[in-house]
Amino acid sequence: MLKKRVKVLNPLGLHARAAAVLVRLAGTFESEIIIKRMDNSVVADAKSILSVLTLAASTGIELDIEFKGADEEDAAREIEEVFTKGFGEI
């Protein structure tokens, strides 16, 4: 199992379009990907749009992401990158 801490950098936060990008990317991996919001302990399945939207993660929010599975290293690298690049919005 791998863990990464990411920060939401894009100006609109993890809104519907950004969440859809994340869910689509997460769905390409076999690994289980769980996102935890650090300030209120909300937990989401990265492969479910409704689950990701319940995080209500605005700009500046820190999230812990756990990756568990055969392709966890690739999943961690690519998902961390999409957060770092602000979902193409910055």
N, C-alpha and C positions, 0 to 999 in steps of 0.2 A: 504494500500500500504506500502510495506517495501522497504528500500533502503540499499544497501551495497556498500562499496568502497573496491575494490580489486586491487592488484598489480600483474602484469604478472611477474612471477618468473622464469619460465623455460627458459633455454638458447636460444631456438629458437623462443621464443615469441609465439604469437597466430597464428601459422602456420597451414597448412591444416589439419594435424592429430589432433592437439590440438583443432582446431575449430570443427572438426567432433565429437570429444568426448563431447565438450560443447553442440553442437546442438542435439546430441543424448540424452544427459541427459536432456536438456531443454524440449525436445519433450515428455518426460515422465510426465510432469506436465501440469495441466489444466491452470495454471496462465499465464498471459502475462508477458514476461521477456524481458526488454529493456536494452541494454547496451549503455552507453555513454562514449566516450573517453574524458578525462578531458582536454587534452592540445589542442585539435582542434575541439571539439564539434561534431564529427562524431557520428551518432546514428545508432544502429543496432538492429534487431530483433534476439534474441538468438536462435530462432527456424529455422533460415535460414542460411545455410552455406555461401551463397554468401554475405549476409548482414554482417555476422560476419567477413568474410575475408576483407571487406571494411574498417574495423577498423585499419588494418595494425598495430596491437599492438605488438611492440617488447618488449624485456625484460626491465622491469622497468616502463613501462607505467601504469598509474593508470586509472581504469575504475570505473564508477558508474553504478550499476545495480539496476533497479527498478523491483519489483515483485508485480503483482496485480492479485489477484484471490483467490479462495477457499483454495488452497494448497500453498500459498505464503511463509509461514514459512518453510515448508519442502523444497521447491525449493530454498529459500535463503540459508538455511543451507547446502544443498548438493552442490550447485554451488559454494558457498564460499569455501567449502572444496576442490573441484577439483582445484581451483586456488591456494589455500594454499599448496597443494601437488604438484604443478607444473605440473599438468597433467600426473603425473607418470614419469616425466623426470628428476627430481632432487632427 
